[in-house]
Every structure is written in C-alpha cells, then in structure tokens.
Amino acid sequence: MRGRRAGIVSAATVRAARATDQQALGALWATAFTPPLAPDQWLVDDERLAHTRVAEDDDGLCGSIYGLPKRLRESDGGIAAVHAIGSVAVAERARGQGLARRLVAATLQAAGDADWALLFTGTPEVYRSSGFETFSMARTVAGPWRAATPAGDEGRVVRESLGLGSLRPVREVYERSRSDLVLAPVRGDRDWAMAEVRLRGAILYRRIEGSTVVGYAVAEPRGGVGVLLESAVLPGADGARDDLLAAIAVDWASAGVTSCELAVPALPEEDRALRAFAPEAVRQDDRTGMIRPLRRAARLHGIRHFTAGDYF
C-alpha cells in the first residue's frame, strides 16, 4: 500500500477541509461510525468546509472533526457562544497515534471567540486529556409503556411526516418553551434545517388553536419502542401537552409499542403529564456531554435539556 514501508505508517497532516474532500469524508464516516453517519446534516451548513478539519496521510483522508458555532442558553439567563464539536472520526490505520487529540486541538484553535466548547460522546476518556469534563443531564424518561385511556383529546392534533420545512410553523413554540432550560439552543436557520434533517421521517404532531400552533411533538415507533424525540408547548398551554400525548398514545397502541424513550426536560409540568402517559418509566442520567472552558467556564446550573434535533 502506498505510503507504508516496513510496517511504518506515514504521519498525518491536519488541515482545513476542501471541496474535494467531500466524497472521502462520506466514506470515512460510513466506516467509522455505527450506525454509519451520512453527510446529510453536514451538507446543510454552507460554511461546512471552514468548520471542518481533516487529517490526511499518504493513503488519503484518515481523520475528521467538525466544529459548529452554536448559541446556547445558560443558567444566568444569558446566551453563550459555544463551539460544538462532532463527527470526530479516525480511520483504523491511523488509530493509536494521538490523532484524535490533534484534531481536537485544531478545531479549538479555530473556535474564534467561543465562550466554551461542547461535545457528546460514548468514549469520554478520549477527550479528558484535551481538557474536557463530563456533565450530567436528566434528558430522557425510559421504561415500560402500555396503552391507557388518554387524558387529552387526540382529535385536536394534526399529524404529518416530518420533512424539510415542516418545523417552520413551530419555531416560536420551541423558543418560548426553552427560556428556562440550560443548554437549549437559540436556533438560527441553520439549526432548524439541521433539526429537520435529523428528525425527518418521524411524525410531527401539532396542536393548533385557530391558526396558532400552541404545542408540538416529534415521535415515532421503532419496533416495539416508542420514541419521543422533541416536544414543546407555549407557556400556560398545558392542555396542549395532554392532547399531544393522547395522539401519540393512539398511534403507539396501534404500532404495538411496549416500551418508551421520552426526551423531555425535567420540568414539573412535564413530569406530571408523563406520570399519566408512562407511569412505569423513570428518569435516566445522561452523562455523554462534555465541556471545556475557552474564554470562560460554562454556566450550567439548573435544568439541562438537549433534544435529538440539536445534536451535531
């Protein structure tokens, strides 16, 4: 193989991504992640090349990292500029050489005036040497689920398969519902487009009063597991939450759902509704998040929540 001689692996060069790297990046992500990572969400970002660092050796592309600027809510009511890190991949031939650490250093160098950096991972030990620390988040409720008499009126809910543009009518509901939640992004157009890519194909449930959306949920059955990916209602519209859950319950009963995973913030009004919807499910402690101070420390005290549509 070119670039190798007598068992020696050529050193990789880390650089900014180029337009000609796109096919190789897709191939790298398809083999480095399980399930394979498609570049669809990355392609939404018009500045994706500037936000991506790659590693290249004599055999071609062997590593990648993506650093996306986001605006996230903090516990003091402020908004932080955050360098969100994802798509960290190293080809098998280049592992064990400290390449992931070099890629992290490269993306942090490109972080500009970000206050702190954020990533989510199942392998936290990879990032501790780069200054990242784990934090916890009560992001989901999971456990057995069985159909019960719905507390709300599912007939007042509109359903559609979620695709590009589907979330435009619910933007205000999302933003107004997130004001007291730490980590919740302030979504710009790019964030909304990425959320639609991540959530597409699921069912969007909308509760409408007149011409106004007062609440929505994104959910789908996956085999026997019912998954609630995102939900929000306008402040004071708690009845909308019951109606949405009633509609989901009808669909899940038809699909034969027997267990659930519900991504909902640990707010009292959410817990009240979930006790009726899934009484045997319990809060899960998510410790996949990691942060590193850049200009300052993150302010994460309070109820933390990040939806499936917000990952990167």
N, C-alpha and C positions, 0 to 999 in steps of 0.2 A: 504494500500500500504506500502511496506517495506520502512523503513527509516522515516516514518511520525507518529507522535503520538500527539493527542490532538491539531491538527492544526499546529504543529511545522514542519518547513521544515529544513532538515538537511543542515548544512553548506557545501559548495562545496570546494573541494581541486583542486588547479590549478597545473598542471604538464605537462611535455613534452608528446607528443603523442607516443603511442606504436603501433606496427604492429597489435595487437589485437583490436585496436580501429577503424579500417577502416570501418567495417560494421556499427558500431554505428554512426560514423561521417556521412556516407552517409544518414542514417536515419534522423539524426539531420538536415542536410542541406536540405533534401527533405521537411521538415515541417517548417523550419524557414524562408525560402525564397520564394518569389513569383515573377516570376515562380520558381519552385523547382530548386535548384542548384545540378547538378550532379557532382560527384567527378572526372570526366574525366580529366580536366585540372590539378587538384592536382596530379593525378597519373603520370603525365609526369615528375614530379620533383622527381629525385632519392633520394633527401635529404628531402623529404616532412615531415618525422616524426620529424627530428631535427628542421624544420622550423615551426612546428605546436605546439601550446599549447592548452590543453583541460581542461575543468572543469568537475569534477566528484562528484556526491553526492551519497547517499545511494541507489538511484534508477538508477544509471548509469550515462552515459555521459550527461551533461546538458549545455555544452558551448564549443566553439572553437574559435581560432583565428590563422591566417596564416601570417607569416612574411617572405617575399621573398626578397632576396638581388637582387637589380637591379642597372644598371649603366645608369644614365640619363644625358642628355646634359643640361648645364646651360648657362646663358646669357653672361658669360665672355669667352665662348669658351671651358670651361673646362668640365670634366665629374665628376659627383658626385656619390658617393656610397650611395645608398638610401635603406632604409628599407621600403618595400612596403607591406602594411597591407591589408588583405582581409579575406573573409569567417568568419566574426565576427558573431557568432550565439549564442543565449541564449535560451534554452528551456523555454516554457511558465511557467512551475512550478518554475523556478529559477529567473524570472524577478523581478525587483524592489528591488534587494538586492545588487546593485553595482557590479555585476559580470562582466559586460562588461568592467568597469573601471579596475578591477583586471586583466582581460585578456589582456587589452592594456598594463598595467604596466609589465606584464610577458613577452610579446613579445618585448617590448622596452628594457627590461633587457637583452634579447638575441640578440640585434641588432648589437653587436660587434663594429666595427669601422665605422659604417654608419654615414654619414655626417648629414642626416636629414631623417625624416620619412614622408611617403605619404600614404594617403588613399582616397577613393572616397565613398561618402555616400549620401543618401537622408535624413538622420537624423543627421545633424551636431551637434545638441545640446548634443548628447550622448558623443561627443569627446572633447568638449571645456574644460571640467573640467580636461582633461588629457593633456592640453597644445596645442591642435591643433587649427589652424586658417584657415578659408576658403580663397580660392583664386578663381579668375575668369579666364575663358578661352573661347575664341571665337572658339569653336571646330566644330560646325556644322552650316550648312545653311539649312533652312527648309521653306516649304510653298507649294503653288500650283505648279503642274507640268503638262505641256501638250507637246505633241509631236510637234516638229518643224523640219524644214529642217536641218539635221545635218551639222555642219561646217566642219567636218573631213571626212575621208574615213574609214568607218567601215569594209570594206573588207580586210584591212591590219591587223586586230586584230584577234588573236586566242583565243577561249573560251575553258574552261574546268571546270568541277565541282571540287571545291577545296577539297583536302583531305591531308592526311599525306604525306609529301614530295613535295607537289605542290609549295611551296614558295621558294624552294631551288634556282631555276633559277633567282629569282627576288631580292635576298639578296643585291647584290651590288647596284641595283637601289634604294632600300629603304635607305641604309646607306648614299649614296651620296646625296640623296634628303633631308636628315634631318639635314645637318650640321648647318643650321642657325635657327633651331627650338628648343625652350626651352622645356624641359620635354621629348622630343623624346628619347626613349631608344636606347642605343647601344645594339643591340640584340645579345646574345650568342645563342648557340644551343638550350638551354632550352627555351629561349624566343621565338625562331622561332617555336619550337614544340608546345608550348602553343598557339601561334597565330594560328597555323593550326588547333588545336582543337577548338578554339573559332570561327573560320571562316569557318569551314568545312561545305560543302553543298551549300555554296554560289558559285557564278560564278566568276572564275578568268579570267580576260581579260588581255592578254599580247600583247603589240605592239612590233614586232620584226623587226629589220633591219639586213639582212644577218643571222647571227647566234647569234646576240646580242639582248637581251631584253633592250629596251630603255624606256619602261614605262609599268605600270600595274595598274589595278584597281580590287577591290573586291566589288561586288554589288549583290543585289537580290531584286526582288519584294516581298513584304509581303502584300498580299491582294492588295489594291489599293495604297499602299505606296511603292515608290522606295527608297531603302536604299543603299547608297554608304558607305561601311564600311572602306575602306582604298584605297589609291591611291598614286602613286609616279611616277615621270619621271626623267630621267637623266637631269642635268643642261644643258640648251640650247636646249633641245628636246621638245619645247613647242608644236610642231605639233603633237607629240605623244599623248599629253593630249586631243587634239581635236578629234583624231581618236578614242581614248578610249571612250570618252563621246558619240561620234556618234554611236558606237556599243551598248553602254548601252541604248541609246535613242531608237534604233530599238527594242531591247528586251522589254523595258518597255512599248512601244507603243503597242506591241503585247499582253502584260500582262494586259493592261487596267489601268496602273498607272495614278493616278490623283494628287498625292501629293508626296513630296520627303523629305528625310532627308539625307543630304550630309555631311559626316565627312571629311572636308578638312581644311588645315591650312589657316589662314587669310593672305596669300601672294598675292601681286598684280597680279601675273600671274594666280593664282587660281581664283581670283575674276573675272578677265577678261573672262576666259573660262566659269565660272558659269553664268555670265550675259547672255550669249547666250544659255546655256543649261537649266537654270531655272530662267528666268528673274523676276519672282514674289517672289522667295524665299529670305529670309533675314537671316542675321547672328543672331545666338542665343547665349546668355550669359550663359555658363555652370558654375555653382557655386557648383558643387558636390565635387570638390577637396579640401583636407585639408592637411596642412603640419605642422610639428613640428620640430624645431631645435633639433639636438642631439649634435654632436660635433661643429656645426656652423649653421648659418642661411642659408636657401636656396637662391640661386641667380636666380630669376625667371623673371627678366625684359626682355621684348621682346615678340615675337610671340610664344605663347604656343600651343602645339598640342599633343594629345594622341589619338591613334586610338583604334577601337574596338578590335583589335588583341593584344593590350598591357595591357588590364585590367587583374586583378589577383584575 
